[in-house]
C-alpha cells in the first residue's frame, strides 16, 4: 500500500534487543540478584558485556548456539558459573565446542507443571467441533510447527491408510502450502490452530498416540530435546517417533515410544500397529519416563555449583 515502508527483519530484531537490554537492566537494578539464570544464548548476548560483572548460569536451549564460530557465546559460556543444556549429547558437544572446563548440566525440557489428567474438558467450541470429528476413532496427535521439517508428507499417506481406525490431528502454527499438500493426500486431516500454552495440553490429554518427528537437516534436530515428549508422557500417552538419537535414547529407550523410519509410510503404519499391540504397557512406560526426570533436583544441583 502507498505510504507503507517495510522494515527489514534484522532492523526489527536489533530494535527489540536494544529495548530488552534497557528494560532488563532497569528491572535488575531494582532487584536483589546474587546470581542470574540466563535463559538462552540470545538473552545473554542481548544483556551485553555488563553481564560479565555478575555471577550467572547460562542455559543454552539450541545446539546451533554452540558453534565455536560465535566468539561471544564461547566467551560467555566459559565465564558462566555453570552451563545448562537440555540433552545429554548436546552436553558433550558443548563441552568440546566451547572448550569448557566442566561438563554442562542436562536439564531436559520437561514442563515444571503438568495436569497429568486425561480427557480434560474442552471449553472452546471450535476445538470441541474438531475433536468430535474424531469420534469412534483413536487420535494420532502432532503438536508443534507444521512444516516439512517437522511433519512430513509420509505421515499424511500413513494416516490415509489408517483413516478408518485413527484420526490424524495437527495442532500448531502451519506452513499453509505444506498443510494443503498434506490435506490433498489425506482429506480427512484434522487441524487446530496454535493454542496459547498451557491450554494446548487440554487437547493433548485427548490423544491416544503422540507423534514426534525431526528431519536430519542439522545436528540440532538429530540431537533434539523436545518438550512435547514430556507433554505426551505426562498423560501416559505412548509415542511414535522418528528413529534419531534425540528420540531413540530418550522415549525409545524408556519403552514409551516406537522409533520408526518415517521415510516409508508403511513403517509409520507398522509403528502405530506395534503401539496398539502393547498399548497398556507403553502407557505405563510413558508415565515412568515422565516421573524419572526430577527438574527441581537438577535446578538445585545447578545452583549448588554456584
N, C-alpha and C positions, 0 to 999 in steps of 0.2 A: 504494500500500500504506500502511496506517496507520503513522504514526511517521516516514515519509519526508518530507523537505522539499526541494522543488525550489529550486535556487539559480539566480537569473537569470543569463543568459549574460554580461551586462555585468559583473556582480559577479565571475564566474569569470575573465573576461578581465583585470579590474583586479587581481585577486589574482595572476594569473600574471605580469603586467607588474611588479608590485612585487617578486616573487620573482626575476624575471630581472634587475631593476635591482640588487638586493643581490648576487646571485651573479656578475654580470658585473663589477661594480666590485671585488668581492673578488678575482676572478681577475686583473683588470688591475693591481691593486695589487702583485701578485707577479711581474709580467712587465716586461720591458724593451720598451716600445712607443713608439718615436719617432713613429709615425703609426698611426691606426686606420682600417681599411676597414670602414665601417658598411654592413651588407648589405641594409638596407631602411629605408623611412621608419618602419615600425613599430618596428624596432630602435632607430632614432635617438631617437624620442620616448620609448621605454622607458628609454633611458640617461639622459635628462633634461638639465637645464641644465648639469650638470657636464661634458657632452661639449664644451661651448664652450671649455673651458680646454685642449683637446688639438687638435693638427692632425689632420684627418680627411678622408677621401673619403666621399661619400655616394652609395650605389648605390640608385637608385630603380627598383624592379622593375615597378611598376604605374603606368599612366597616371593613375589616379584620385588618386594621391598628388601630382600636380602642381597640383591645383586651388588657385588663389590664396586661396580662402576659408579654407584652413588656414594660419593665420599662423605656427604652429610649424614646419611643414615649409618654408615660404617662408624663414623666418629661418635655419634650419639649412642649407638649400641655399645660401643666399647667403654664409654664413660658411665653407662647406666649401672645402678647397683645390682640389677637383675634384668635379664631379657626373658620375656614370656612369649611362647608361641602356641598355636592350637593343635599341633600334630607332631608325633614322635620323629618322623623322618625330617620334617622341617627343622627340628631342633638340631639335628646333626648337620644338615646342610647349612643352617645359620651359623653354627659354631665355626665351621670351616670357612665359609664365605666372608664372614665378618671378623675372623681371627679373634674370637672371644676367648677369654681365659677360662671360662667355665661353661658347662652345657646349659642352654636355655631351659627353663621350666616349661613343661607341657600342661597347658590349661585348655582342655577340649571346649569346643563351642557348645556346651550344654547350657540350656536356659537355667537361670538360677531359681526360677519358679516355674511350675508346670501343673496344670489342673489334674492330670492323670485320671480323668473320669471320662469313660467312653460315652458316646451319644449325648453330648452336651446340647441342650435345647437351642435351636436356632431362632433368633428373633427377627432377622432380616427377611422380609417376604420374598425378595428376589433370589436370595441364596436358597431359601426353602423350596422355591419352584424348581430350581436346578436339581437339588437333591431328590425331589420327587420323581424326576425323570429316570433316576437310577433304581426306582422301586422294584423289588424282586430280583435284583442282581447285586453282586458284590462290587465294591468301589475300588478301582485302581487309582490312587491319588498321586499326582505330581504337583508339588508346590515349589514355586521359585520363578525365576526368569524363564519365559517360554521362548526359546530360540533354538537354532540348530546345535549349538554347543551344549545345551542342557536337556533338550527334549527332541531327540532325532525322529525322522520320518518313519524309521523302522518300528517305533513304538506304535504309531498310528496303524501300520499294517498288522501288527500283532493284535491290537485292540479290535480291529475289524474281524479277525478270526475268532476272537473271544466274545464278540458282541452279545451273544445270547445269554452268557453267564456273568460277564463283567462289564461295568460301565467305566470308561476312562474319563477321569475328571482332572482338569488342569486348573490350578489356582495361581494367579500372579500376573505381573506385567508381561506383555507379549509383544513379539515382533509380528505385526499384522500379516505380512506376506507369508511368514513361516506358519502362522496359525491357520491361514487359509489353505496352505498346501497340506497341512495335516487333516483339515476338515474334508478336503477333496478325497483323500484316501479313506477316511473314517467319518462318514457323515453324521454318525451318532455321537461324536465328540461333545463332551460337556465342559463348559468353561465358566469360571467365576473370576472377575477382575481382582486386582490387588486389594487385599484386606489389611487394614492397619493392625499390626501386631499389638497385643496378643489375640485379637479377635479371630485371626486366621486359624488358631488352634481349635476353635469351636467346630470348624469344618473338618479339620484333621481328625477329630475324635470320631467322625462317622466313617472313616476309611477302613477298608479291610486289608489292603496291601499298600505300602508306601513305595514310591519309586525314587531312585537316586541315580543320576547319570551325569557324568562329566566327560567331555571329549579329551583327546590326547594332545591338544594344541599347545600346552605348556606344562611345566612342572607344577605350577600352582593347581592345575586341575588333577594331575596324576596323584599328587600328594594332598588331595582335597581334605578339608576339615569342615564339612557342612554341619550347620546347626540342625538341619532338617532330620538327620538320622536320630538325633536325640528327641526331637519333637515327635517323630513317629514312635520311637521306642518307649517314651514316657506313657503312651497309651497302650503299650503292648502290641503294637502293630508291626508285623514282620515286613521285611523289605525285599524288593527285587532291585539289585544294584548292578552297576556295570563292574566288570572284573578289572579293577585298577587298585594299586597299593592302598590308597587312602580309604577304600571301602572294603577290600578283602581283609585287611588286617585290623579292622575295627568291627563293624557289624557282621561281616562274613565269618571272621574267626570266632565271634561270640555265638554263632549259630542263629543270629537274629535276621540274617539275610541270605538269599541265594545270589551269588555273584555270577553273572552270565555275560556272554558275548552279545552285545546289543547291535552288532552289525548284521545279525541274522534274525529276522522276525520269528522264525521257528524256535530259536534259542530263547527268545523272550517268552513265547508261549510255553515252552517247556519249563522255564523258570517259574512261571505262575503256577503251573500244574504241580511242580515239586513243593511249592509253598502250601498249596491246598492239601497235598497228601500228608503233610506233617504240621498242619496249622496250629493246633494247641501247643505243641512243644516249642514252635518258633515264637508264638506269642509270649510264652514264659521266658524264653531266651532274650527277647527284646526287652522285657521288663528288667531282667537281670543285668543286661548291658547298661540300661539307664541307671540303675541303682549303684553299679560298680564305680561310677565316677563321682567322687566327693569334691565338688568345686570349692566349697568353703575351706576344706583342708588344704587344697593346693594354693589357694589365695593366702592362707595363713603362713604356709611354707615360704611363699614368695616374699611376704612382708618380713618374715623372720630373717631372711638373708640381708635385709637392710638394717 
